[in-house]
Amino acid sequence: MKRSFYHYLMTLRGPNSADEEQVFANQASKDIQFPKQSENYEEISDYLELNVNYLDNMDIFDRIWQKYLENNR
């Protein structure tokens, strides 16, 4: 069964504030508007670009999205 991107992202949370992926995951976990059920790149990307200020660089999202695709086949 496929899991949502948010569910995958939550597996990356952790205490390391120097790791960009962990910081993104930790911040997304606090975002009540995050599209939690989505598996759609465009929907999530648009949301991040237009609605959040905790993601400094969309490259972080793109890297995690690729890992999500590889781990969610």
C-alpha positions as CSV (number, residue, x, y, z in Angstrom):
1,M,0.0,0.0,0.0
2,K,1.3,3.4,-1.0
3,R,1.8,5.9,1.8
4,S,1.5,9.6,1.5
5,F,4.5,11.9,1.1
6,Y,3.8,13.4,4.5
7,H,3.8,9.9,6.1
8,Y,7.2,9.2,4.6
9,L,8.5,12.7,5.6
10,M,7.6,12.0,9.2
11,T,10.0,9.1,9.2
12,L,12.8,11.6,8.7
13,R,12.2,13.6,11.8
14,G,14.9,13.9,14.4
15,P,16.9,16.0,16.7
16,N,19.7,17.0,14.3
17,S,19.1,20.7,13.6
18,A,22.1,20.7,11.2
19,D,20.4,18.2,8.8
20,E,18.2,20.0,6.3
21,E,15.9,17.0,5.8
22,Q,15.3,16.6,9.5
23,V,14.6,20.3,9.9
24,F,12.1,20.2,7.1
25,A,10.4,17.1,8.5
26,N,10.2,18.6,12.0
27,Q,8.7,21.8,10.7
28,A,6.2,20.0,8.4
29,S,5.1,18.0,11.4
30,K,3.9,21.3,13.1
31,D,2.2,22.5,9.9
32,I,-1.5,21.8,10.3
33,Q,-2.3,22.8,6.7
34,F,0.2,20.5,5.1
35,P,-1.5,18.2,2.5
36,K,-1.1,15.1,4.6
37,Q,-2.9,12.6,2.4
38,S,-1.3,13.7,-0.9
39,E,0.9,11.6,-3.1
40,N,1.0,14.3,-5.9
41,Y,4.2,16.2,-6.5
42,E,2.6,19.2,-8.0
43,E,0.1,19.6,-5.2
44,I,2.7,19.4,-2.5
45,S,5.3,21.5,-4.4
46,D,2.7,24.3,-5.0
47,Y,1.7,24.2,-1.4
48,L,5.3,24.5,-0.2
49,E,6.1,27.3,-2.7
50,L,3.1,29.4,-1.9
51,N,2.3,28.8,1.8
52,V,5.4,28.0,3.9
53,N,8.3,29.9,5.2
54,Y,10.2,27.1,6.9
55,L,11.6,25.6,3.7
56,D,14.6,27.6,2.6
57,N,15.3,25.7,-0.6
58,M,13.0,23.6,-2.8
59,D,16.0,21.4,-3.6
60,I,15.5,19.9,-0.2
61,F,11.9,18.9,-1.1
62,D,13.1,17.5,-4.5
63,R,15.7,15.3,-2.9
64,I,13.3,13.9,-0.4
65,W,10.7,13.5,-3.1
66,Q,13.1,11.3,-5.0
67,K,13.8,9.2,-1.9
68,Y,10.0,8.9,-1.4
69,L,9.5,7.6,-4.9
70,E,12.3,5.0,-4.5
71,N,11.0,3.8,-1.1
72,N,7.3,3.9,-2.0
73,R,7.1,1.5,-5.0
